[in-house]
């Protein structure tokens, strides 16, 4: 995921800004949202705003689509 250019904690991203930060198109962002968030008949709102935390999760889903296994790498336990 490309580095986000804004560091303000409370910044809210529009769909276009979120897509640009993730390196995808708005159409691809909508596909990811429909696949992971708006399921089982839940309708995606006309306009959505995102926080930096939202972009982290969306970035994971964007990258997991590109990965071949689609599995999360387990971190070793700390002693």
C-alpha positions as a Markdown table, in Angstrom:
| # | Residue | x | y | z |
|---|---|---|---|---|
| 1 | Unk | 0.0 | 0.0 | 0.0 |
| 2 | Unk | 1.4 | 3.4 | -0.9 |
| 3 | Unk | 2.3 | 5.7 | 2.0 |
| 4 | Unk | -0.5 | 8.0 | 3.0 |
| 5 | Unk | 0.5 | 11.6 | 2.5 |
| 6 | Unk | -1.5 | 13.0 | 5.3 |
| 7 | Unk | -0.6 | 12.4 | 8.9 |
| 8 | Unk | -3.6 | 14.1 | 10.6 |
| 9 | Unk | -5.3 | 11.7 | 13.0 |
| 10 | Unk | -8.8 | 12.9 | 12.4 |
| 11 | Unk | -8.5 | 13.3 | 8.6 |
| 12 | Unk | -11.4 | 11.8 | 6.7 |
| 13 | Unk | -10.9 | 10.5 | 3.2 |
| 14 | Unk | -13.4 | 10.6 | 0.4 |
| 15 | Unk | -13.8 | 7.6 | -1.9 |
| 16 | Unk | -11.6 | 9.1 | -4.5 |
| 17 | Unk | -8.9 | 10.0 | -2.0 |
| 18 | Unk | -9.1 | 6.5 | -0.4 |
| 19 | Unk | -8.8 | 4.8 | -3.8 |
| 20 | Unk | -5.8 | 6.9 | -4.7 |
| 21 | Unk | -4.1 | 6.2 | -1.4 |
| 22 | Unk | -4.7 | 2.5 | -1.9 |
| 23 | Unk | -3.5 | 2.6 | -5.5 |
| 24 | Unk | -6.8 | 1.3 | -7.0 |
| 25 | Unk | -9.7 | 2.8 | -8.9 |
| 26 | Unk | -12.9 | 3.9 | -7.2 |
| 27 | Unk | -14.7 | 1.1 | -9.1 |
| 28 | Unk | -12.2 | -1.4 | -7.5 |
| 29 | Unk | -12.7 | 0.2 | -4.1 |
| 30 | Unk | -16.5 | -0.4 | -4.5 |
| 31 | Unk | -15.9 | -4.0 | -5.5 |
| 32 | Unk | -13.8 | -4.6 | -2.3 |
| 33 | Unk | -16.4 | -2.9 | -0.2 |
| 34 | Unk | -19.2 | -5.0 | -1.7 |
| 35 | Unk | -17.2 | -8.2 | -1.2 |
| 36 | Unk | -16.2 | -7.6 | 2.4 |
| 37 | Unk | -18.6 | -5.0 | 4.0 |
| 38 | Unk | -21.9 | -4.7 | 2.2 |
| 39 | Unk | -22.9 | -8.3 | 2.0 |
| 40 | Unk | -26.1 | -10.2 | 2.4 |
| 41 | Unk | -28.3 | -7.6 | 0.8 |
| 42 | Unk | -26.8 | -4.6 | 2.7 |
| 43 | Unk | -26.7 | -1.7 | 0.2 |
| 44 | Unk | -23.6 | 0.4 | -0.1 |
| 45 | Unk | -24.4 | 4.1 | 0.6 |
| 46 | Unk | -24.0 | 6.6 | -2.3 |
| 47 | Unk | -20.9 | 8.3 | -0.6 |
| 48 | Unk | -18.6 | 6.9 | 2.0 |
| 49 | Unk | -15.9 | 8.6 | 4.1 |
| 50 | Unk | -12.9 | 6.7 | 5.5 |
| 51 | Unk | -10.5 | 7.1 | 8.3 |
| 52 | Unk | -6.8 | 6.1 | 8.3 |
| 53 | Unk | -7.7 | 2.9 | 10.2 |
| 54 | Unk | -10.3 | 2.0 | 7.5 |
| 55 | Unk | -7.6 | 2.4 | 4.9 |
| 56 | Unk | -5.4 | -0.1 | 6.7 |
| 57 | Unk | -8.1 | -2.8 | 6.5 |
| 58 | Unk | -9.0 | -1.9 | 3.0 |
| 59 | Unk | -5.3 | -2.1 | 2.1 |
| 60 | Unk | -5.1 | -5.6 | 3.5 |
| 61 | Unk | -8.1 | -6.7 | 1.4 |
| 62 | Unk | -6.6 | -5.1 | -1.7 |
| 63 | Unk | -3.3 | -6.9 | -1.2 |
| 64 | Unk | -4.9 | -10.2 | -0.2 |
| 65 | Unk | -6.6 | -10.3 | -3.6 |
| 66 | Unk | -3.2 | -10.1 | -5.3 |
| 67 | Unk | -1.6 | -12.8 | -3.1 |
| 68 | Unk | -1.8 | -16.4 | -4.3 |
| 69 | Unk | -2.6 | -18.1 | -1.0 |
| 70 | Unk | -4.9 | -15.5 | 0.5 |
| 71 | Unk | -3.8 | -16.6 | 4.0 |
| 72 | Unk | -2.7 | -14.4 | 6.9 |
| 73 | Unk | 0.9 | -15.0 | 8.0 |
| 74 | Unk | 1.0 | -16.0 | 11.6 |
| 75 | Unk | 3.4 | -14.1 | 13.8 |
| 76 | Unk | 5.5 | -16.1 | 16.3 |
| 77 | Unk | 4.5 | -15.9 | 19.9 |
| 78 | Unk | 6.6 | -13.6 | 22.1 |
| 79 | Unk | 8.2 | -15.1 | 25.2 |
